């Protein structure tokens, strides 16, 4: 279990402002050693977002001083995350990789089945 030390939203993030960044830090203890981490995701921290999204909802659900479950890397205890699984961007990347792989296989092994606008 970890304890939240900071939970707020910076509404003027980014190089030119106008973006939102989650200011979320927490501390946790493993085998007598205290670790500090930030962000919801492992090693990614929080990148500025154009829209508020769920940032304010997240800070309201997890205020400073509250406790939160943390998932840590057993080999590197400094790496931790408050959420596990794929985020939506990962699913988009997986879909793109599958699509391009399918097209490449079809073009390489079955070129006669690919229709083209320029062939007659």
N, C-alpha and C positions, 0 to 999 in steps of 0.2 A: 504494500500500500504506500502511496506517495502523498505528500502534502503540498497543496498548491500555494506558491508564494506570491504569484502575480497573475492576474487575469483581467485584462482590459483590451480595448481595441484602439489602435492609433489610427485616427481618421485622416491623417495627413502624411501617409507613407508614400514611398516611391520617390524617384528623382525629382519629379516636378509636382509632387503632392497629388491630391485627388484620389488616392488609392487607400485601401484599408489593410492594416496588418494586425494580426493577433499577437498581443504581448502576453504570452502564457509561459510561465516558468513554474517548475516544481522541483521538489527534492525527495529523494528516497534513499533508504539505507539497505545495504546488502553486506552480510558478513562483517558487520561492524564499521563499514566504510560508508560515508554519506556522499551521494552523488547529486549533482544539479543538472537539470536539462531544460530545454525549452521547446515549444511547439507541440503539435499533436502527433507528428509523424517522425519516424526514426531518421535521424541525420538530415532531414530536409528542413527543419525549422518551419517557418512560415514565410511564404513569398507574398508580396503585395498583391492584393486582388482589386479589380476595378469596382466590384459591387460588394456590398456588405455581406450578402449571402447569409450563412448561418453563424457568422462570427459573434454577433451580439447575443444570439441565442445560446451559443456555447459558453460565453462568459457568464451569462445569467445562470446557467445550469451548473457551472463550476466556478464559484467565487473563491477569492483568495482566503486561505485558512481552511478550506474544505479538503477532504481526502479524495483520492482518485486511484483507480486501479492502473498499474503500469506494467507493460510487457517489456522485458529487457532481453538483450542478447546474452545467452549464457556464456559465450566465449569472451565478449567485450561488455562488461557491466555498465560502461559509460553510455552505451547505445540503448535507448529506451523509447517507447512509444506509448501513447495513451489509447491508440486505436490500432487494430490489426486488420489485415485483409487489403484488398485492392481498393484504391480510390478511383473515382470515375475516370480520371485521365489515364490510368493504367488500362482500363477496359477499352478505351478508344485506341490506345497504342497496340494492344493485342489484336483488336479487330483489323487495324490497318496492316499489321504484319501478316495476318491470315489471308487477307484479300490480295495483297501483293504476291504472296507465295503461291496462291491459287492461280493468279494470272500468269506468273512466270512459268509454272509447271505446264499450264495449258499452251502457252506460246512455244515452249521448248519441245514438248513431246506430242502435241496435237495441233500443229499450226494450221492444218487444213480446216479445222472446225471453227477457227476464229474468223468472224466476218469483218470486212473492212469496207469503208465508204469508197475507197479509191480503187478497189479491184472490181472487175466486171465479169 
